Amino acid sequence: MRAPLAPHAALAVAALLALAGCASTGGAAKAADPTAGLSNAEVRTHTVENGDTIEEYRVAGQLRVVKVVPARGPIYYLVDENGDGRLDTSKGEGTVSPVYFKLFSW
């Protein structure tokens, strides 16, 4: 018959499981970056009056991704999903474009 785990041993196991879960999310965060597959893209960068930095990623002159790095707040992306050169709009949301936020980074 085994003795039950001591409370501190159970806590250590729970902490290791939590860390393993955090470590496994790193690949998902990188995969969510829309600029990851655009290694051959031409990047045009400019800064607007309020301090936001805007990067336009173009492939063969066609706009594919816009990355916005605000002076305050998280980075977000506007993406052309279907390759027509226009930033896509949300289905059922009118003319609102889908925005992709980068939430975690290590």
N, C-alpha and C positions, 0 to 999 in steps of 0.2 A: 504494500500500500504506500502510495506517495504522500508526502507531506504537502499541504497547500503552499502556494507561493507566498512569500512574505510580502507585505504591502509595498515595500520599497522596490522589490523585484518586479512586481506587477506594474508599478509606475515606470520603471526603466523600460519594460517591454512596450508599454503604451507610447513612451517618448520615441523609441526607435521606430515604431510603426508610423508615427506622425512625421518623423524626419524622412522616412522612405517615401511617404506620400508627397512631401514637398519636393524632394529630389526628382520625382518622376514627372512633375509639371513643367520642368525646364524645357524639355523638348517641345511640348505643346505650345509654349509661349513663343518659341522661335518659329514654329510652323505657321503661326497666326500672322506673322509679319508679311504684309503683301509685297514688300520690296525685295524679299529674299530671292525670288526667282528672276529678278531683273538685273543680272550682272552686266548685261550688254546695253543697259539703258543710259541715255544722256540725262544728266541731272542738272536742273536749273534751280538755283537757290536765290531767294530774295527775302528781305526783311521788311515788314510793313510798319507803319507808324507806331502801333501799340507794342512793338517788340516781338511779335510773333514771327517765326521763321517758316517759310513755305518752300518746300522742295517739290518740284515737278519732275516726275520720271517719265521720259518719252522713249519709245522704241520705234525706230524708223520714222521719227517726227510725230508719232501718234501718242497722245497723252494716255498713260495707263494708270498711274497712281499719283495722288497728291498727298504728301505727308506734311502735316501741320504741327509745328512744335511751338505751342503757345508760351508766352512769357510766364504765365501761371497756369497750372493745370496739366493734365496728362496729354501725351502725344496722341493724335488721332489721324486716321487715313481716310481718304475718299478714293474709291476704286472704280475702274472701268472693268466690269466683270466679263462683258461679252465682246470686247475688243473693237467697238465701233468708234472709239475716239472721244466719247462723251462719258462723263461720270454718271453712273447708273442712279436711278431713283428707286425708292422702296416700292414694292408692290402693295397697293392698298393704302399708301400713305400720301398720295398726291405727288407733289414735286419735291418731297423731302428725300435727300440722298442718304443712303446708309452710311453710317460712320463707324469705323473700327478703332477702338481705343486699345492702347497697349497698357495693360493693367499691372503686370508684374515684370520685373527685370532683375537679374542677379549679375 
